[in-house]
Amino acid sequence: MIPRSIERLLKNRDHQVIQPPPSMSNSEIIAIASGEDAIIITADKDFIMHVSKEYDYVIRRVVILAKKREWRKIMRAFAENLMKF
């Protein structure tokens, strides 16, 4: 659940981007990301609210992009700070 511009940015910088199917639960997404040692990037501000407690240790690997109305600003900030993630 990220804008295509951020998806393209990541792919252009040789990062693998996987869009899970809409039917996949947040806990399932975290379980897969945990197994792959991946970072989750989402615009779903409630993402961690619906995650099983067994995945509390993974929460530090979730990046939440807020304020959907500000995608251009978020994209710019994300591009400038990508290496920090």
Secondary structure, 3 states (H helix, E strand, C coil): CCCHHHHHHHHHCCCCCCCCCCCCCHHHHHHHHHHHCCCEEECCCCHHHHCCHHHHHHHHHEEECCCHHHHHHHHHHHHHHHHHC
